């Protein structure tokens, strides 16, 4: 949406500049002469399309916001189900460890998905951030760096 916005802004600016440089008193024989009535139509159409595309971009943002919120709510539901269904007893330490690993992989896949969607890659800085926060282990980080385009999908496979 940014490209359309700047396209229509530049069209509007170009039409205003052309009108101002030509002036009101240009001769009609000049090839660049444009009557004010015609320029008003161009400016009106440019303004209409600028607002139309801005509105379109806003609706896309609202739709993506809804999808993102739903995705995060599914993550919260998964964590809640894991906490309720799988006990955290010391005698079942192996099961509790599996629960924690499942939660960690679910959160990691969401982070990697958002990093990937923002720039189509996950940078070393983002990997380091996840590693320093304890969500990603060193071995897992080295493994995921081998597959830069689909690392969030790989983590989902680990999750299953």
Secondary structure, DSSP 8 states (H G I E B T S, - for coil): -HHHHHHHHHHHHHHHHHHHHH-TT--TTSTT---HHHHHHHHHHHHHHHHHHHHHHHHHHHHHHHHHHHHHHHHHHHHHHHHHHS---GGGHHHHHHHHHHHHHHHHHHHHHHHHHHHSS--HHHHHHHHHTTSS-HHHHHHHHT-SSSHHHHHHHHH-
